[in-house]
Amino acid sequence: MAPGTDDAPGVQTDAVEEMIAEIARGLVDHPDAVRVVRRDDRGSVRLELHVAPEDRGQVIGRGGRSAHALRVLLRAAQPVVGAPVALDIVD
């Protein structure tokens, strides 16, 4: 387990969820529609990023660059969370 995760394991995941939500809010036209849902999936964490249907393309980005950048950030956060983290973008 990553340092500092044994005393409050959900806190680090909450911070990662909020980070993804804040970045997504900066990308979309309807920031109030952005929400992140956490799903625990067999030793890993799956985050579902929900956005307004018309904002989905903005979160994915040209050639998938924005979505890729979000996933790179999640890979960097894996030691903090203590488990692999995946991102699904849904509308």
Beta strands, then each sheet from edge to edge (+ up, - down):
strand 1: 35-41
strand 2: 44-50
strand 3: 85-90
sheet 1: 1+ 2- 3-
end
